[in-house]
Amino acid sequence: MQKLSKEKNIQRKLKLTQKIALEKGIDEVLIKKFNYICYIGEKKEKYLYTGLTRKAIITLGVTFTSILLFSLAVDYLLSARCLLPINHLVWEATRPLSDCGYCANVTKPIILMNITRQKFRKYAYSSKPIIVKNAIVHWRAIKEFNFYMFKKLYEQTAGSYESLEEGCQFLNFKTDLFTLKEVFSMPAARVRNEPGQEPWYVGWGNCHPDILTKVRKYYTVPEFLPEDAEFPVTENVFFGYEMGAVMHLDYIPRLMWQGQVKGNKTWSVAPVPECEHVCNKFKYYVEPGDVVLLDTRVWYHATSIPKGQFSLTVQSEYG
């Protein structure tokens, strides 16, 4: 049953790829040749007749997606970076080389407290890791955000799950959950990460307009960020236990800020490969109420959560 569900998830993603390709003007003949991949598995007889396994489907999907990635506009790539895992390989191969000045002699984050907007100006665009301590302790989210609050919002809001299929990201990291609906359908024991249960950690773009309006009553953009900075129209939510995010770069247009609402989190950062000879890898941790600022476009980063703790963060960009 689980295997079938994963195959349907692959089919859904490939169909979305096909739709986007047609909208962007990719050769329609090529699309038609690819079309049959999206429907393999819908009928067992057809699946057996073609002799294609799930591995073959993924291989064909990856090949086609590679073609698309070089054909679509860069701005589209930035907004849909998690369509299929091959994207990260392509971006890494095609990203511009970094000036290593951003990480030279950096061995730990800059720690700031009670920072004003005026004093923060000199740090705002430095690309150096920063922690602003106790910056969001006044957020209502610190006390009121939890798993069941978001579950209720998404279950009671029309079109909430569909918004994640229409351009909003869902990131499952190393978790065996492939949609937000699956996350909110977990048994209570797993939600609480009880002994014997698989840990879980996910994130998603919170861009349904009704839900976004409601959750923004619980937090605000950190006041110390530049007044003239540009901000995206949505924020991301990350929550779960133990696992965190694997080492990666973000392919986003701006700098990143992340508010640690609940739990502690350890960040591991590393420079891009061309800067390893002059820069260092290191780790640091944040606590509830802290804000992390990091240029995740040039710092490889991974996160982990202490065993048994529940972590919840709100993340967005500025630039």
Secondary structure, 3 states (H helix, E strand, C coil): CHHHHHHHHHHHHHHHHHHHHHHCCCCHHHHHHHHHHHHCCCCHHHHHHHCCCHHHHHHHHHHHHHHHHHHCCHHHHHHCCCCCCHHHHHHHHHCCCCCHHHCCCCCCCEEEECCCHHHHHHHHCCCCCEEEECCCCCCCHHHHCCHHHHHHHHHHCCCCCHHHHCCCCEECCCCCCCCHHHHCCCCHHHHCCCCCCCCCEEEEEECCHHHHHHHCCCCCCCCCCCCCCCCCCCEEEEEEECCCCCCECCCCCCEEEEEEEECCEEEEEEECHHHCCCCCCEEEEECCCCEEEECCCCEEEEEECCCCCEEEEEEEEEC
